[in-house]
C-alpha cells in the first residue's frame, strides 16, 4: 500500500513561517507557490523559494525594505487584508506571495 503524502494546514504553515527560535531569529522555510498578478494579467508560473524567511524578520534588510505593517514604504502593504506575505530569499530578493497560491511548505502539501 502506498503512503499518502504528508500534509499541513495553511494556518499552521503561516504560523510556522512567522515563528522565531529561542534567540529571536526567524526559522528558514521552503515554499512552493504559483505567481499571479490580476493588474497585469500575468502569472501561472510555479516558483520555489528555499531558505526563505518573512521579510519583516529579515534583520539584515534596512527598515524601509522590510515593509512591516506599512512602516517606511510608500503605502501600507495590508498583507492580512490582501492575504499576502513578503518572503525574503537568501539572495536578498523579496517576493510577495498570495497565501492561497502556496502549494507546499517544507515539503508538506498545503490543505485548507
C-alpha positions in Angstrom: 0.0 0.0 0.0 1.3 3.4 -1.0 2.0 6.0 1.7 -0.1 9.2 1.4 1.9 12.4 1.1 2.3 14.4 4.3 0.0 17.4 4.6 -0.1 20.6 6.7 -3.0 23.1 7.2 -2.5 26.5 5.7 -3.0 28.2 9.0 -0.3 26.0 10.6 2.1 26.8 7.8 1.5 30.5 8.2 2.2 30.2 11.9 5.4 28.3 11.2 6.6 31.0 8.7 6.2 33.6 11.5 7.9 31.5 14.1 11.2 32.7 15.8 13.7 30.4 17.5 14.8 30.9 21.2 17.3 33.5 20.1 14.7 35.6 18.3 16.0 34.6 14.8 13.5 33.5 12.1 13.4 29.9 11.1 14.1 29.4 7.3 11.5 27.6 5.3 10.9 26.3 1.8 7.7 27.1 -0.1 6.3 26.3 -3.5 3.7 28.6 -4.9 2.2 29.9 -8.1 2.5 33.5 -9.3 -0.5 35.7 -10.1 -1.0 39.4 -10.9 -4.5 40.5 -11.7 -3.5 44.0 -12.6 -1.0 42.9 -15.3 -3.0 39.7 -16.2 0.2 37.6 -15.7 1.1 34.6 -13.6 0.7 30.9 -13.5 4.5 30.3 -13.0 5.4 27.7 -10.4 8.1 29.0 -8.1 10.0 27.6 -5.1 11.9 29.6 -2.5 14.3 27.6 -0.4 15.7 29.0 2.8 13.2 31.9 2.8 12.0 34.0 5.8 9.3 36.6 6.1 10.8 39.9 5.2 9.5 41.5 8.4 12.0 39.3 10.3 15.0 39.9 7.9 17.2 41.9 10.3 19.9 42.4 7.5 17.4 44.4 5.5 17.1 48.1 6.1 13.8 49.0 7.8 12.3 50.6 4.6 12.9 47.3 2.8 11.2 45.1 5.4 7.8 46.7 4.6 6.5 45.9 8.1 2.9 47.0 8.5 3.3 50.0 6.2 6.4 51.4 8.1 8.7 53.2 5.8 7.1 52.2 2.5 5.1 54.4 0.1 1.9 52.8 1.3 0.8 50.1 3.8 1.0 46.6 2.2 -2.1 45.4 4.0 -0.9 41.8 3.9 -3.7 40.3 6.0 -6.5 42.0 4.1 -4.9 41.0 0.8 -3.9 37.5 2.0 -0.3 38.0 1.0 3.1 37.8 2.7 6.5 39.2 1.6 9.1 36.4 1.6 12.8 37.3 1.6 15.1 34.8 -0.3 18.6 34.0 0.7 19.9 36.1 -2.2 18.1 39.2 -0.8 15.2 39.5 -3.2 11.7 40.0 -1.8 8.7 38.2 -3.3 5.1 38.9 -2.5 3.2 35.6 -2.2 -0.5 35.1 -2.1 -1.2 32.6 0.7 -4.0 30.8 -1.2 -1.5 30.0 -4.1 1.0 28.2 -1.8 1.0 24.5 -2.7 3.8 23.2 -0.5 5.5 24.2 2.8 8.8 22.5 3.8 7.9 19.5 1.6 4.4 19.2 3.0 1.3 19.7 0.8 -0.9 22.5 1.9 -4.6 21.8 2.7 -7.2 24.3 3.8 
